[in-house]
Amino acid sequence: MKNGLIALLSATFVWVVYIVISTSLESNLFKEWDFLASIPWMRATLWDFYALILVLLLWVYYKESSIVLKGVWTVLFVGLGSIAVTAYVLLQIFRLKKGEGLHNVLLRK
């Protein structure tokens, strides 16, 4: 199960990084912002995204004891979205010790 999750999340990470970089090379978000902000579904998607980030950050705040790490992950989640979230979960899985189950990823150590 652990190796399957690592493979799936690694593929997801690489895919999202590729999509973000290729889209950034094709289109400048800051030049397109006025147009994108005028699309109701774009606004809804952003509200949906940041609501999800809030929920995920609550989990990170529960798991992490360091205020510095909480701050770093907040900046990364807000700035990089699913790239940072996927990286965080992958790091949590890689930190599992032999014999620990996936429930250790969700719970505080």
C-alpha positions in Angstrom: 0.0 0.0 0.0 2.8 2.4 1.0 4.7 1.9 -2.3 1.5 2.3 -4.3 0.8 5.6 -2.6 4.3 6.8 -3.2 4.1 5.9 -6.9 0.7 7.6 -7.3 1.6 10.7 -5.4 5.0 11.0 -7.1 3.3 10.7 -10.5 0.7 13.3 -9.4 3.5 15.7 -8.2 5.5 15.4 -11.5 2.3 15.8 -13.6 1.1 18.9 -11.7 4.6 20.5 -11.8 4.7 19.8 -15.6 1.2 21.3 -16.1 2.1 24.4 -14.1 5.4 25.0 -15.8 4.1 24.4 -19.3 1.1 26.6 -18.7 3.3 29.3 -17.2 5.5 29.3 -20.3 2.4 29.5 -22.6 0.4 32.1 -20.6 1.2 34.8 -18.1 -1.2 34.5 -15.2 -0.7 38.2 -14.2 -1.5 39.4 -17.7 -4.6 37.2 -17.9 -5.8 37.9 -14.3 -8.5 40.5 -15.2 -10.0 38.2 -17.8 -9.9 35.2 -15.5 -11.3 37.0 -12.6 -14.3 38.0 -14.7 -15.3 34.3 -15.2 -17.7 33.2 -12.4 -16.4 29.6 -12.5 -12.8 30.8 -12.0 -13.8 32.7 -8.9 -15.7 29.7 -7.6 -12.7 27.4 -8.3 -10.4 29.8 -6.4 -12.8 29.9 -3.4 -13.0 26.1 -3.5 -9.2 25.8 -3.8 -8.5 28.1 -0.8 -11.2 26.4 1.3 -9.5 23.1 0.7 -6.1 24.7 1.5 -7.6 25.9 4.8 -8.8 22.3 5.7 -5.4 20.9 4.8 -3.6 23.5 6.8 -5.6 22.7 9.9 -4.3 19.1 9.5 -0.7 20.4 9.1 -1.2 22.6 12.2 -2.4 19.6 14.1 0.5 17.4 13.0 3.4 19.9 13.2 4.6 21.2 16.5 7.1 23.8 15.1 5.6 27.2 14.5 8.3 27.8 11.8 7.2 24.6 9.9 3.6 25.7 10.2 4.5 29.0 8.7 6.6 27.5 5.9 3.9 25.0 4.9 1.3 27.8 5.0 3.3 29.8 2.5 4.0 26.8 0.3 0.4 25.6 0.3 -1.0 29.0 -0.5 1.6 29.7 -3.1 2.1 26.3 -4.7 -1.2 24.6 -4.0 -1.3 20.9 -4.9 2.4 20.8 -5.6 3.1 21.6 -2.0 0.3 19.5 -0.6 1.5 16.5 -2.5 5.1 17.1 -1.4 3.9 17.3 2.2 2.1 14.0 2.1 5.0 12.3 0.3 7.3 13.5 3.0 5.0 12.2 5.7 4.9 8.8 4.0 8.7 8.7 3.5 9.1 9.4 7.2 7.2 6.3 8.2 9.4 3.9 10.1 9.4 0.2 9.4 6.2 -1.3 10.9 4.3 2.0 11.1 1.0 2.1 9.2 -0.5 4.8 7.1 -2.6 5.9 10.1 0.7 7.4 11.4 0.6 9.8 8.4 -2.7 11.2 9.6 -1.9 11.4 13.3 0.4 13.4 15.4 3.7 11.8 16.4 
